[in-house]
Amino acid sequence: FQNRNICVNTLPENYFLDSDNIYKKCFNLCKNCHQAGDETNNNCQECINNYKFLEDDSSATPYNCYEQCTFNYYYFNEDGQYTCSSSNSCPTQYSKLIEPLNKCIDDCKNDADGYIYEYENKCFKQCPEGKKTYEEQKLCLDECYPEQFEYNNICYNDCPTGTYKLFQNRNICVNTLPENYFLD
């Protein structure tokens, strides 16, 4: 230990071994770490009790520990500060939910981790199975809008190049014209 000249057999909790073989204290939210940390970059490898990693979240620095929220929902406020929701739902200004993370955000399209598609006030990396993707608006739909065309489970305002419009009960695009159809 630095300043104490004590030798130990095992790594004490909340300390790391530096390049000079001296144990130094981790940031106070770390159970253990790989290097010194501070408030903005904890450098924790494991958090103390009642704290958790947000390493899947691009707005949080990797290896940072954050308070475990009572209601599990959290958001980053206008100042970028981690904030726990005061209820078991997202606050009004952060009404969209990234469900696997329990993170509340203001708009799915703004999410840097790729949860950019919205369906029923939840954000997804890709639309849930059975839902259509409206790429232009970053929405997941039960069905394409009446004026749109569907191709490969994606809603388009017009069929993609190299496909044909097929008007039959609903507007769809196909790669090849079926028998008994002609181009208008």
KEKE-3310 file (N, C-alpha, C; in steps of 0.2 Angstrom, whole numbers, plus 5000, padded with zeros to 4 digits):
npx = (5004:5002:5011:5009:5017:5013:5012:5002:4993:4982:4971:4963:4946:4940:4952:4966:4980:4993:5005:5017:5017:5009:4996:4982:4968:4952:4938:4925:4913:4916:4917:4928:4941:4951:4959:4962:4948:4935:4922:4916:4921:4921:4929:4926:4926:4917:4902:4898:4886:4869:4871:4873:4880:4879:4883:4878:4873:4875:4875:4881:4897:4907:4910:4905:4897:4880:4867:4855:4839:4824:4812:4816:4816:4825:4833:4842:4844:4841:4853:4861:4863:4861:4846:4834:4817:4803:4792:4784:4785:4789:4793:4784:4791:4800:4794:4796:4801:4815:4814:4823:4833:4826:4826:4821:4817:4817:4814:4813:4821:4832:4841:4857:4861:4854:4841:4830:4817:4800:4786:4771:4775:4787:4804:4814:4827:4825:4810:4796:4793:4782:4777:4777:4790:4792:4802:4806:4800:4804:4796:4786:4773:4757:4751:4755:4752:4737:4740:4753:4766:4770:4785:4795:4792:4793:4787:4784:4784:4783:4786:4802:4816:4817:4806:4789:4773:4759:4742:4732:4720:4728:4741:4756:4773:4782:4795:4794:4782:4767:4759:4747:4746:4749:4759:4754)
npy = (4994:5011:5024:5017:5005:4991:4974:4963:4947:4945:4954:4968:4973:4986:4992:4993:4986:4995:4999:5000:4990:4994:4995:5004:5015:5013:5022:5028:5021:5009:4991:4984:4988:4993:5003:5020:5031:5043:5055:5056:5046:5031:5019:5007:4989:4981:4986:4993:4988:4991:4999:5000:4994:5003:4999:4996:5007:5021:5034:5034:5033:5019:5007:5014:5016:5017:5023:5011:5012:5014:5012:5006:5013:5025:5040:5052:5068:5085:5091:5081:5072:5057:5051:5045:5038:5044:5036:5021:5022:5031:5048:5062:5071:5062:5051:5039:5023:5012:4997:4985:4991:4998:5012:5029:5040:5055:5054:5041:5041:5048:5040:5034:5021:5013:5010:5015:5013:5016:5009:5009:5018:5013:5009:5001:4991:4985:4982:4974:4956:4952:4965:4979:4989:5006:5014:5028:5036:5030:5021:5007:4997:4990:4988:4994:5011:5016:5022:5018:5006:4989:4980:4966:4967:4980:4997:5007:5023:5023:5009:5001:5003:4992:4983:4979:4986:4979:4978:4972:4968:4974:4986:4980:4977:4968:4956:4950:4949:4941:4927:4930:4944:4961:4975:4991)
npz = (5000:4996:5005:5017:5018:5018:5016:5007:5004:4996:4984:4991:4993:4984:4979:4968:4958:4954:4940:4947:4956:4968:4978:4975:4979:4973:4964:4974:4972:4967:4969:4965:4953:4938:4937:4943:4946:4943:4946:4933:4926:4932:4931:4936:4939:4945:4954:4969:4982:4978:4967:4949:4933:4918:4905:4893:4888:4878:4882:4895:4902:4899:4911:4922:4937:4943:4953:4959:4954:4963:4957:4946:4933:4923:4918:4908:4912:4906:4908:4907:4918:4927:4932:4943:4940:4948:4949:4944:4930:4915:4916:4910:4900:4896:4889:4881:4881:4883:4884:4887:4894:4904:4902:4901:4887:4877:4863:4852:4840:4843:4850:4853:4854:4845:4847:4839:4833:4835:4844:4851:4861:4865:4862:4850:4843:4831:4823:4832:4830:4817:4815:4804:4796:4795:4788:4785:4794:4806:4813:4819:4813:4813:4801:4785:4780:4771:4759:4756:4751:4753:4755:4758:4772:4775:4775:4761:4753:4739:4728:4729:4718:4704:4708:4707:4707:4715:4715:4725:4735:4745:4744:4738:4734:4722:4716:4704:4691:4694:4686:4673:4676:4671:4666:4669)
capx = (5000:5006:5011:5008:5022:5010:5012:4996:4992:4976:4969:4958:4941:4940:4959:4969:4987:4996:5011:5023:5015:5007:4989:4979:4961:4947:4933:4921:4907:4918:4919:4935:4943:4957:4963:4959:4943:4933:4915:4914:4924:4923:4933:4924:4924:4911:4899:4896:4879:4864:4873:4874:4883:4875:4888:4875:4870:4880:4876:4885:4903:4908:4912:4902:4891:4874:4862:4850:4833:4819:4807:4820:4816:4829:4834:4847:4840:4843:4860:4865:4863:4858:4840:4829:4810:4799:4786:4785:4784:4793:4790:4780:4795:4804:4789:4798:4805:4819:4812:4828:4837:4822:4829:4816:4820:4812:4812:4817:4825:4838:4845:4863:4862:4851:4834:4827:4811:4795:4780:4767:4779:4793:4809:4817:4833:4821:4803:4795:4790:4775:4776:4780:4795:4791:4809:4806:4798:4807:4790:4784:4766:4753:4750:4757:4747:4733:4743:4760:4767:4774:4790:4799:4790:4795:4782:4787:4779:4783:4790:4809:4818:4817:4800:4783:4767:4754:4736:4727:4718:4732:4747:4762:4778:4785:4801:4792:4775:4764:4756:4740:4746:4752:4761:4749)
capy = (5000:5017:5027:5013:5000:4985:4969:4958:4941:4946:4961:4970:4976:4994:4993:4990:4986:4999:4997:4999:4985:4997:4995:5011:5015:5014:5027:5025:5017:5002:4986:4983:4992:4991:5009:5025:5034:5049:5055:5055:5039:5027:5014:5001:4982:4979:4991:4992:4986:4996:5002:4995:4997:5005:4999:4995:5014:5025:5041:5033:5031:5012:5005:5018:5014:5022:5021:5006:5015:5011:5009:5003:5017:5030:5044:5057:5075:5090:5092:5074:5069:5051:5053:5039:5040:5044:5031:5015:5024:5036:5055:5065:5073:5056:5046:5033:5018:5007:4992:4980:4994:5002:5019:5033:5045:5059:5052:5035:5043:5051:5035:5032:5014:5010:5009:5020:5012:5017:5006:5009:5022:5009:5010:4995:4991:4983:4981:4967:4951:4953:4972:4982:4994:5012:5017:5035:5039:5026:5018:5000:4998:4984:4987:5000:5016:5014:5025:5015:4999:4984:4975:4963:4969:4987:5001:5012:5028:5020:5003:5002:5001:4985:4980:4981:4987:4974:4981:4966:4969:4979:4988:4977:4977:4961:4956:4947:4949:4934:4925:4933:4951:4964:4981:4996)
capz = (5000:4996:5011:5023:5018:5021:5011:5007:4999:4991:4982:4995:4990:4982:4977:4962:4958:4948:4937:4951:4961:4973:4978:4976:4980:4967:4965:4980:4970:4964:4973:4962:4947:4935:4938:4947:4943:4946:4945:4926:4923:4938:4929:4940:4936:4949:4958:4976:4982:4977:4961:4943:4927:4912:4900:4886:4886:4875:4886:4901:4901:4901:4918:4927:4942:4944:4958:4957:4955:4967:4952:4940:4927:4924:4912:4908:4912:4901:4910:4906:4924:4928:4936:4944:4940:4955:4949:4940:4923:4913:4917:4904:4895:4893:4888:4877:4885:4880:4888:4890:4899:4908:4901:4898:4883:4874:4857:4850:4835:4846:4854:4850:4854:4839:4848:4835:4830:4840:4844:4857:4866:4867:4857:4848:4838:4825:4824:4834:4825:4814:4813:4798:4798:4791:4789:4784:4800:4811:4816:4818:4812:4812:4794:4781:4779:4765:4753:4756:4748:4757:4752:4763:4779:4776:4771:4757:4749:4732:4727:4728:4711:4702:4710:4703:4711:4714:4719:4726:4742:4748:4740:4739:4729:4721:4712:4697:4690:4694:4680:4672:4677:4666:4668:4667)
cpx = (5004:5005:5010:5013:5019:5010:5006:4996:4987:4974:4963:4952:4942:4947:4961:4976:4989:5002:5017:5022:5013:4999:4986:4971:4957:4942:4928:4915:4909:4919:4926:4935:4949:4962:4959:4953:4940:4925:4912:4916:4926:4928:4932:4924:4918:4909:4898:4889:4875:4866:4874:4877:4878:4879:4885:4872:4876:4881:4879:4892:4904:4911:4910:4897:4886:4870:4857:4843:4828:4814:4810:4820:4821:4830:4839:4844:4843:4851:4864:4866:4859:4852:4836:4822:4807:4793:4788:4783:4788:4790:4788:4786:4800:4800:4790:4802:4809:4819:4818:4832:4833:4824:4823:4820:4815:4809:4816:4822:4832:4843:4851:4865:4859:4844:4830:4820:4805:4789:4777:4772:4785:4798:4813:4823:4830:4814:4801:4792:4783:4773:4780:4784:4793:4798:4810:4805:4800:4801:4789:4776:4763:4752:4752:4751:4743:4737:4750:4760:4771:4779:4794:4798:4791:4789:4786:4782:4778:4787:4797:4810:4819:4811:4794:4777:4762:4748:4732:4726:4722:4738:4753:4767:4781:4791:4799:4785:4772:4760:4749:4740:4750:4754:4756:4753)
cpy = (5006:5021:5023:5007:4993:4980:4964:4953:4942:4953:4963:4973:4984:4996:4990:4990:4990:4996:4996:4994:4988:4997:5002:5010:5016:5019:5024:5021:5010:4997:4984:4987:4990:4997:5015:5028:5040:5049:5054:5049:5035:5022:5008:4994:4979:4985:4989:4990:4992:5000:4997:4998:4999:5005:4998:5002:5019:5032:5040:5031:5024:5012:5010:5015:5019:5019:5016:5010:5011:5008:5007:5008:5023:5034:5049:5064:5079:5092:5086:5071:5063:5053:5047:5042:5040:5039:5025:5016:5029:5043:5058:5067:5068:5050:5040:5029:5013:5001:4987:4984:4998:5010:5023:5038:5049:5057:5046:5037:5046:5046:5033:5025:5010:5008:5015:5019:5012:5012:5006:5012:5018:5010:5003:4996:4989:4981:4974:4962:4952:4960:4974:4988:5000:5016:5024:5038:5035:5023:5011:5001:4991:4983:4994:5004:5014:5016:5022:5008:4995:4980:4973:4966:4976:4991:5007:5017:5026:5014:5005:5000:4994:4980:4982:4981:4982:4976:4975:4966:4974:4981:4984:4978:4970:4961:4954:4947:4942:4933:4928:4941:4954:4971:4986:5002)
cpz = (5000:5002:5017:5023:5021:5015:5012:5002:4994:4990:4987:4991:4989:4981:4971:4962:4952:4945:4941:4957:4968:4973:4979:4976:4974:4969:4970:4978:4967:4970:4971:4955:4944:4935:4941:4943:4946:4945:4938:4923:4929:4937:4934:4936:4939:4953:4965:4976:4981:4971:4956:4938:4922:4906:4893:4884:4884:4879:4892:4899:4903:4907:4923:4931:4943:4949:4956:4959:4959:4962:4946:4934:4928:4917:4913:4907:4907:4902:4909:4912:4924:4933:4937:4943:4946:4955:4945:4933:4922:4914:4910:4898:4893:4893:4884:4881:4881:4885:4891:4895:4904:4908:4898:4893:4880:4867:4854:4845:4837:4849:4850:4850:4849:4841:4845:4832:4836:4839:4850:4863:4869:4861:4856:4843:4831:4827:4827:4829:4823:4813:4807:4800:4793:4792:4789:4791:4807:4816:4815:4818:4811:4805:4791:4780:4772:4758:4752:4752:4752:4753:4758:4770:4780:4772:4768:4754:4742:4732:4726:4720:4710:4705:4706:4709:4710:4718:4719:4734:4746:4743:4742:4733:4728:4716:4705:4697:4690:4687:4679:4675:4672:4669:4665:4664)
residu = (PHE:GLN:ASN:ARG:ASN:ILE:CYS:VAL:ASN:THR:LEU:PRO:GLU:ASN:TYR:PHE:LEU:ASP:SER:ASP:ASN:ILE:TYR:LYS:LYS:CYS:PHE:ASN:LEU:CYS:LYS:ASN:CYS:HIS:GLN:ALA:GLY:ASP:GLU:THR:ASN:ASN:ASN:CYS:GLN:GLU:CYS:ILE:ASN:ASN:TYR:LYS:PHE:LEU:GLU:ASP:ASP:SER:SER:ALA:THR:PRO:TYR:ASN:CYS:TYR:GLU:GLN:CYS:THR:PHE:ASN:TYR:TYR:TYR:PHE:ASN:GLU:ASP:GLY:GLN:TYR:THR:CYS:SER:SER:SER:ASN:SER:CYS:PRO:THR:GLN:TYR:SER:LYS:LEU:ILE:GLU:PRO:LEU:ASN:LYS:CYS:ILE:ASP:ASP:CYS:LYS:ASN:ASP:ALA:ASP:GLY:TYR:ILE:TYR:GLU:TYR:GLU:ASN:LYS:CYS:PHE:LYS:GLN:CYS:PRO:GLU:GLY:LYS:LYS:THR:TYR:GLU:GLU:GLN:LYS:LEU:CYS:LEU:ASP:GLU:CYS:TYR:PRO:GLU:GLN:PHE:GLU:TYR:ASN:ASN:ILE:CYS:TYR:ASN:ASP:CYS:PRO:THR:GLY:THR:TYR:LYS:LEU:PHE:GLN:ASN:ARG:ASN:ILE:CYS:VAL:ASN:THR:LEU:PRO:GLU:ASN:TYR:PHE:LEU:ASP)
# end
